[in-house]
Amino acid sequence: MPTPLRRRLRIARRGLWYSVAIGLVLMALLAGVTSQLLPLAERHPDHVAAWLSARAGRPVTFTTMETRWTRRGPLLRLDGMRIGSGSNAVVMGDAEMLISQYAGLLPGRSFTELRLHGLDLTVEQGRDGSWSVRGLPGQQQQNGDPFGPLEGLGELQIIGGKLSVVAPALGIDTRLPRVDLRLRVDGQRVRVGARAWARLGASPLLGAVDFYRTAGNGRAYATTRNTDLSVWAPLLHAAGVRVAAGTGRIDAWAELQRHRIAALVVDATLGNVQLRSMASSSSPQVPASARVELTSLRAQLRWRTVAGGWRLDAPLLRMEAASRPQTLDGLVVRGGQHFALLAEHLDAGAALAVAALSDRLAPPVRRWLLAAHPGVTLSNVVLTGSRSGALHANARVDTLSFASVGSMPGVSGMRGWLDGDERGGRFHFDPGSAPRLDWPGQLIGSPELHLAGEIDGWR
């Protein structure tokens, strides 16, 4: 490197260090002067109110003010804070305003942080599937827009709040004892970061949302580490089946469109998962002891809305129950006006056990599933149909077994091919199989059968 260029680089580096050092000294000097002027600000609250009004773009008033210096800058405690005037005034109550003189210099950060304690918030799903939030200050005065009063105030922090989640279509109505929020409104864009506890002392759920408040389009992310699923049981249920226990990690990414969840990606690694029925323990349909236990569950799922319904893809879905690994990679399920189930290989034993817990099946079917413990492994599964009545099903049955229940027989080791539609079905026996029939009271022992041909059934 030529000597003149090296000398210029050395001088530039030295100048940069000098500039940084001088900047730090000036910032420290400014902080010291500001800390000494805080008592003066307490004697002139009108000047502080005028400064806050200029930042908020509307009148800001309060009854009393206390000041305190923190490592991040001046902290103003404002009692009886109101934003706006007359009937349009928004009552914020007792609030704290932090003037973050250092962090505010960073891109995307605000100079001011408004802190509110103990708000009671509600997140609710409407009949059309859209989500809304209630309980933010001034929401009633803004015709239902919860974010209008927060423009120009910098970052809003809600500390020690409570959150109710109401979704009648999903059967959810629960209350979280604590939630901490950080929220910033920049015009139409709203960014939120949150921590929520289903039980104090347990591992929290971390989340972030970035969306446009008028259009309702954006993205969301949620994660939990080493969580105890039992504390989240009021939120983890579907079709009459609830998650009663389990531990592990869950990550979820959502795409929002018009205030609705249009797509969802879930990556989960769980252990010791226990599923139970939501029916009363006194119900004769399902015994109170009925449950499904999964030693491990590894899942990567993609759910999204499609025309007339929804679609679920499972690139990775593996579980272990009763020391028996089950792999359902590549499973595709569609629901709505048209439904479908596609799988190259499907071990339906665990699915049938879970179905026995669901209230979507008739009680006699549920009781038989619980008692017979059916096991079915299928290949090249194709099931398509529509709610109008059309149906087509085709699959290779690799194994079929179920235990005898009462006077009903049981079978094991059956193989063949299944084909059917909405009018009936056909099972073609694999002549190479040798199933065994168990029929107590009718047959002695469990004879081995050699079957050829097919069984046809219709309504």
Phi and psi in degrees as a GROMACS rama.xvg file:
@    title "Ramachandran Plot"
@    xaxis  label "Phi"
@    yaxis  label "Psi"
@TYPE xy
-59.421  146.461  PRO-2
-61.0194  -42.2585  THR-3
-61.842  -39.7378  PRO-4
-66.4062  -39.827  LEU-5
-63.6572  -39.0742  ARG-6
-65.8563  -40.2931  ARG-7
-66.095  -38.7316  ARG-8
-64.5514  -39.0476  LEU-9
-65.4872  -41.1105  ARG-10
-65.9939  -40.3611  ILE-11
-64.9434  -39.9266  ALA-12
-65.8662  -41.0032  ARG-13
-65.3072  -39.8794  ARG-14
-64.7592  -36.1343  GLY-15
-64.841  -43.5474  LEU-16
-64.7978  -39.731  TRP-17
-61.8265  -41.279  TYR-18
-64.2406  -42.6475  SER-19
-63.2211  -44.3305  VAL-20
-62.9347  -42.7041  ALA-21
-65.9378  -38.846  ILE-22
-61.9951  -42.5189  GLY-23
-64.9296  -40.4069  LEU-24
-63.6671  -42.7249  VAL-25
-65.4636  -39.5706  LEU-26
-65.502  -41.6141  MET-27
-63.8285  -40.2496  ALA-28
-63.4688  -42.7347  LEU-29
-63.2649  -41.9336  LEU-30
-62.5552  -42.0013  ALA-31
-64.355  -42.3098  GLY-32
-65.7473  -41.7998  VAL-33
-63.5959  -41.4704  THR-34
-62.5679  -32.5137  SER-35
-76.9549  -23.176  GLN-36
-88.725  -6.59044  LEU-37
-58.3914  -45.1145  LEU-38
-57.6441  -33.1699  PRO-39
-66.1349  -36.6009  LEU-40
-65.03  -34.7458  ALA-41
-64.2507  -29.56  GLU-42
-81.9101  -7.81361  ARG-43
-132.376  64.3026  HIS-44
-64.2336  -22.9265  PRO-45
-64.1476  -36.5661  ASP-46
-66.0347  -39.5219  HIS-47
-64.968  -41.8224  VAL-48
-63.0465  -39.1756  ALA-49
-65.0831  -39.4577  ALA-50
-66.4732  -42.3588  TRP-51
-66.3455  -36.9769  LEU-52
-63.7694  -39.2947  SER-53
-64.9105  -37.3524  ALA-54
-73.1486  -38.814  ARG-55
-80.4054  -18.9347  ALA-56
77.162  14.1069  GLY-57
-157.201  159.933  ARG-58
-61.2553  137.974  PRO-59
-122.6  126.145  VAL-60
-130.495  159.632  THR-61
-156.945  161.122  PHE-62
-86.8542  -48.3386  THR-63
-136.368  160.063  THR-64
-141.506  136.294  MET-65
-124.674  147.162  GLU-66
-122.113  151.068  THR-67
-153.372  141.748  ARG-68
-92.1712  133.826  TRP-69
-122.834  172.536  THR-70
-65.7239  -23.5298  ARG-71
-94.0565  -10.0374  ARG-72
138.982  -173.576  GLY-73
-68.3664  140.779  PRO-74
-118.176  122.237  LEU-75
-106.319  123.619  LEU-76
-98.1582  117.471  ARG-77
-115.808  115.211  LEU-78
-93.5529  138.353  ASP-79
66.4202  39.34  GLY-80
-72.7472  134.557  MET-81
-133.196  141.754  ARG-82
-119.508  125.579  ILE-83
100.088  -175.418  GLY-84
-139.358  156.406  SER-85
65.2257  -143.398  GLY-86
-72.1299  -15.8803  SER-87
-90.7469  5.79779  ASN-88
-68.2793  140.987  ALA-89
-103.995  121.198  VAL-90
-86.5801  113.106  VAL-91
-91.9612  -18.5351  MET-92
77.2483  -150.526  GLY-93
-79.8257  121.934  ASP-94
-135.067  166.008  ALA-95
-125.185  136.533  GLU-96
-119.195  115.827  MET-97
-99.6014  125.703  LEU-98
-95.6739  100.216  ILE-99
-88.1353  86.653  SER-100
-72.0484  -20.4393  GLN-101
-93.9755  -53.0456  TYR-102
-63.3215  -27.3064  ALA-103
-65.9531  -15.5905  GLY-104
-78.163  -16.0788  LEU-105
-79.7791  147.598  LEU-106
-61.2084  136.827  PRO-107
78.3083  2.91344  GLY-108
-107.738  156.423  ARG-109
-104.914  149.194  SER-110
-73.5035  -25.0599  PHE-111
-121.741  145.761  THR-112
-131.58  120.767  GLU-113
-96.7646  124.501  LEU-114
-112.835  129.3  ARG-115
-123.843  143.111  LEU-116
-114.39  137.465  HIS-117
72.0059  25.8791  GLY-118
-68.1804  149.204  LEU-119
-106.99  106.577  ASP-120
-107.692  156.484  LEU-121
-136.265  128.752  THR-122
-108.309  122.741  VAL-123
-131.549  140.669  GLU-124
-99.3451  127.967  GLN-125
-82.4269  177.879  GLY-126
-64.9746  -27.6013  ARG-127
-85.9511  3.90776  ASP-128
90.6299  -5.29362  GLY-129
-80.7996  152.406  SER-130
-108.116  145.021  TRP-131
-142.038  162.87  SER-132
-121.88  139.943  VAL-133
-129.882  148.196  ARG-134
113.51  -7.6927  GLY-135
-73.3626  149.348  LEU-136
-59.3349  133.739  PRO-137
79.8588  8.92393  GLY-138
-63.7398  -36.7376  GLN-139
-65.8957  -35.6841  GLN-140
-76.8637  -12.0832  GLN-141
-107.007  27.4518  GLN-142
54.5755  41.1076  ASN-143
89.797  -9.94578  GLY-144
-80.7622  109.964  ASP-145
-77.5612  -9.03448  PRO-146
-108.112  -10.1591  PHE-147
-56.998  -48.3484  GLY-148
-67.3426  -12.5886  PRO-149
-92.9808  -5.07768  LEU-150
-66.519  139.516  GLU-151
82.0795  -3.60783  GLY-152
-96.0375  4.78642  LEU-153
79.4069  -137.287  GLY-154
-95.3073  133.437  GLU-155
-100.193  129.615  LEU-156
-117.713  127.751  GLN-157
-109.567  117.859  ILE-158
-113.774  129.148  ILE-159
66.2478  32.4131  GLY-160
-80.5139  174.283  GLY-161
-122.295  144.668  LYS-162
-129.486  125.264  LEU-163
-103.189  135.95  SER-164
-115.158  118.782  VAL-165
-125.704  118.617  VAL-166
-144.271  87.3724  ALA-167
-58.3104  -36.7245  PRO-168
-64.7856  -26.6148  ALA-169
-99.8785  -0.22582  LEU-170
70.5683  31.298  GLY-171
-112.196  127.042  ILE-172
-153.139  89.4354  ASP-173
-139.642  169.916  THR-174
-134.569  128.587  ARG-175
-94.4661  132.165  LEU-176
-71.7666  -21.2582  PRO-177
-152.256  139.799  ARG-178
-146.243  134.982  VAL-179
-113.277  130.885  ASP-180
-126.197  146.205  LEU-181
-125.562  123.277  ARG-182
-134.756  137.349  LEU-183
-136.376  132.724  ARG-184
-113.148  118.005  VAL-185
-120.515  89.154  ASP-186
65.9147  -121.031  GLY-187
-83.4908  -17.1351  GLN-188
-87.3662  133.901  ARG-189
-125.175  128.918  VAL-190
-122.499  132.25  ARG-191
-133.29  136.487  VAL-192
-123.726  141.225  GLY-193
-146.683  152.747  ALA-194
-129.176  130.658  ARG-195
-131.464  140.033  ALA-196
-116.084  126.738  TRP-197
-81.0221  -24.0679  ALA-198
-148.853  130.701  ARG-199
-60.8964  133.372  LEU-200
94.9542  -16.6709  GLY-201
-87.6635  172.213  ALA-202
-67.3258  132.943  SER-203
-84.5381  164.218  PRO-204
-95.1607  128.959  LEU-205
-103.487  136.523  LEU-206
-146.13  158.776  GLY-207
-147.027  140.759  ALA-208
-134.875  136.608  VAL-209
-135.581  110.68  ASP-210
-150.98  169.465  PHE-211
-103.117  122.837  TYR-212
-69.8503  -29.9484  ARG-213
-79.6063  -50.4254  THR-214
-73.8611  -29.1871  ALA-215
76.0286  20.1849  GLY-216
-101.652  142.474  ASN-217
169.963  -158.353  GLY-218
-136.093  156.032  ARG-219
-143.28  153.372  ALA-220
-143.652  141.621  TYR-221
-143.289  145.969  ALA-222
-151.384  153.498  THR-223
-147.556  141.95  THR-224
-120.052  137.426  ARG-225
49.3568  44.011  ASN-226
-87.3251  154.627  THR-227
-99.0561  108.451  ASP-228
-64.7713  -21.9618  LEU-229
-63.3651  -30.7461  SER-230
-73.503  -20.2673  VAL-231
-99.221  11.2257  TRP-232
-53.4896  -37.7108  ALA-233
-61.6895  -18.5117  PRO-234
-102.771  -15.1897  LEU-235
-107.579  77.9645  LEU-236
-155.354  153.769  HIS-237
-162.62  143.77  ALA-238
52.704  33.8392  ALA-239
82.4653  9.02892  GLY-240
-117.651  132.839  VAL-241
-121.747  153.832  ARG-242
-86.3176  114.877  VAL-243
-94.4345  -23.5014  ALA-244
-161.621  167.178  ALA-245
145.004  155.743  GLY-246
-139.13  157.675  THR-247
145.004  -154.829  GLY-248
-123.205  140.585  ARG-249
-136.939  130.001  ILE-250
-122.268  137.968  ASP-251
-140.088  135.532  ALA-252
-121.462  133.955  TRP-253
-126.797  145.898  ALA-254
-108.931  127.804  GLU-255
-103.945  135.495  LEU-256
-139.693  121.857  GLN-257
53.3493  45.8983  ARG-258
65.919  18.5452  HIS-259
-122.7  157.477  ARG-260
-83.7379  111.334  ILE-261
-94.7614  -24.9958  ALA-262
-152.653  148.67  ALA-263
-146.116  131.698  LEU-264
-119.427  130.01  VAL-265
-126.362  131.804  VAL-266
-124.629  116.037  ASP-267
-133.608  141.408  ALA-268
-131.524  108.309  THR-269
-128.241  158.307  LEU-270
-139.706  153.224  GLY-271
53.4466  47.5656  ASN-272
-82.0055  134.843  VAL-273
-126.473  126.135  GLN-274
-111.119  137.757  LEU-275
-134.784  162.934  ARG-276
-78.963  146.644  SER-277
-83.7979  -2.77812  MET-278
-66.2525  157.165  ALA-279
-62.9056  146.658  SER-280
-64.0303  -19.172  SER-281
-89.9586  -0.442232  SER-282
-72.0838  133.018  SER-283
-76.7085  -8.78761  PRO-284
-70.9614  -42.7516  GLN-285
-132.871  124.997  VAL-286
-61.1735  150.249  PRO-287
-63.1588  -25.0227  ALA-288
-83.4844  -6.19375  SER-289
-66.253  128.649  ALA-290
-161.817  163.502  ARG-291
-122.085  127.643  VAL-292
-115.796  128.805  GLU-293
-114.4  119.908  LEU-294
-63.6489  -39.5011  THR-295
-147.993  153.254  SER-296
-145.174  122.608  LEU-297
-124.029  121.3  ARG-298
-141.944  138.526  ALA-299
-127.397  110.686  GLN-300
-121.883  144.057  LEU-301
-127.987  116.509  ARG-302
-115.767  138.755  TRP-303
-154.073  155.885  ARG-304
-80.8792  143.217  THR-305
-131.812  172.678  VAL-306
-58.8497  118.934  ALA-307
80.3082  8.8906  GLY-308
170.65  -141.551  GLY-309
-145.585  165.577  TRP-310
-139.564  137.803  ARG-311
-122.575  123.964  LEU-312
-112.462  138.124  ASP-313
-123.464  82.8223  ALA-314
-58.9772  -32.4043  PRO-315
-136.77  120.809  LEU-316
-151.688  104.18  LEU-317
-134.862  140.939  ARG-318
-146.376  161.908  MET-319
-133.322  124.011  GLU-320
-132.116  130.318  ALA-321
53.6137  45.1847  ALA-322
61.1911  23.8977  SER-323
-121.613  108.536  ARG-324
-69.0754  142.889  PRO-325
-133.577  131.325  GLN-326
-118.018  125.462  THR-327
-125.285  31.4545  LEU-328
-57.3475  139.875  ASP-329
84.8569  7.05114  GLY-330
-66.1277  137.124  LEU-331
-128.31  127.076  VAL-332
-129.55  135.241  VAL-333
-127.12  140.741  ARG-334
-132.67  167.695  GLY-335
118.864  -145.539  GLY-336
-61.3781  -38.1551  GLN-337
-116.729  137.729  HIS-338
-125.544  157.38  PHE-339
-160.635  155.009  ALA-340
-142.815  119.352  LEU-341
-126.943  133.997  LEU-342
-160.885  136.779  ALA-343
-73.3396  -37.3278  GLU-344
-144.433  133.083  HIS-345
-138.956  115.581  LEU-346
-96.3148  103.604  ASP-347
-90.786  5.92224  ALA-348
-59.7749  -50.7741  GLY-349
-65.5342  -37.9681  ALA-350
-63.8504  -39.618  ALA-351
-68.2749  -35.6686  LEU-352
-65.1709  -39.7031  ALA-353
-68.8738  -38.2306  VAL-354
-61.0632  -30.8663  ALA-355
-66.121  -23.067  ALA-356
-84.3109  -16.7471  LEU-357
-79.2577  147.175  SER-358
-85.7459  5.55979  ASP-359
-81.3799  -12.2422  ARG-360
-103.261  155.614  LEU-361
-66.7759  145.732  ALA-362
-53.4166  -43.0267  PRO-363
-61.8627  -37.2266  PRO-364
-66.4659  -41.2365  VAL-365
-63.8965  -41.9912  ARG-366
-65.2599  -39.1621  ARG-367
-66.4209  -41.8684  TRP-368
-61.1058  -40.5247  LEU-369
-67.4607  -34.7811  LEU-370
-86.1409  -35.5501  ALA-371
-86.1452  -19.0159  ALA-372
47.449  58.3297  HIS-373
-66.6678  144.042  PRO-374
-125.012  127.334  GLY-375
-138.561  127.369  VAL-376
-119.274  130.71  THR-377
-124.868  155.914  LEU-378
-130.799  149.781  SER-379
51.6543  54.7134  ASN-380
-82.6978  127.83  VAL-381
-134.072  116.097  VAL-382
-132.995  116.457  LEU-383
-133.955  152.525  THR-384
-179.553  -175.681  GLY-385
-145.426  160.364  SER-386
-68.1996  -14.0581  ARG-387
-74.2323  -11.5757  SER-388
125.454  -20.7118  GLY-389
-66.8716  141.249  ALA-390
-155.33  140.378  LEU-391
-143.213  133.013  HIS-392
-137.209  138.181  ALA-393
-152.748  133.277  ASN-394
-164.415  153.296  ALA-395
-92.9301  123.269  ARG-396
-91.7698  105.948  VAL-397
-78.3758  -41.772  ASP-398
-145.805  142.879  THR-399
-141  125.392  LEU-400
-151.337  147.661  SER-401
-159.352  149.065  PHE-402
-82.3069  157.537  ALA-403
-72.9781  141.708  SER-404
-130.879  115.066  VAL-405
59.8647  -124.215  GLY-406
-89.4707  1.49049  SER-407
-90.807  138.539  MET-408
-75.4362  166.278  PRO-409
-124.338  160.689  GLY-410
-144.114  155.155  VAL-411
-148.322  150.524  SER-412
76.8075  20.0555  GLY-413
-86.8088  138.965  MET-414
-135.152  157.254  ARG-415
165.463  -158.186  GLY-416
-127.308  139.494  TRP-417
-118.383  132.72  LEU-418
-143.947  138.352  ASP-419
-168.596  172.168  GLY-420
-143.973  -165.412  ASP-421
-68.9122  -15.1224  GLU-422
-93.4693  -24.2809  ARG-423
174.517  -174.557  GLY-424
-146.88  164.823  GLY-425
-137.725  133.496  ARG-426
-116.965  119.72  PHE-427
-102.878  120.237  HIS-428
-70.4517  142.54  PHE-429
-80.8574  114.076  ASP-430
-64.9312  -16.0041  PRO-431
-82.9578  -7.66424  GLY-432
-88.0437  157.439  SER-433
-134.301  75.6771  ALA-434
-68.4565  157.172  PRO-435
-113.878  140.81  ARG-436
-110.263  129.329  LEU-437
-118.284  113.487  ASP-438
-139.84  82.1378  TRP-439
-57.9676  138.116  PRO-440
85.8654  -14.2693  GLY-441
-117.574  -35.6658  GLN-442
-126.675  147.591  LEU-443
-90.0034  122.791  ILE-444
74.2105  -161.014  GLY-445
-126.038  87.5545  SER-446
-65.6212  147.944  PRO-447
-87.1678  131.723  GLU-448
-108.015  145.892  LEU-449
-121.659  105.78  HIS-450
-115.209  143.352  LEU-451
-138.355  152.271  ALA-452
105.563  -150.216  GLY-453
-150.502  160.435  GLU-454
-117.172  126.815  ILE-455
-110.018  140.312  ASP-456
-138.631  144.945  GLY-457
-150.757  165.365  TRP-458
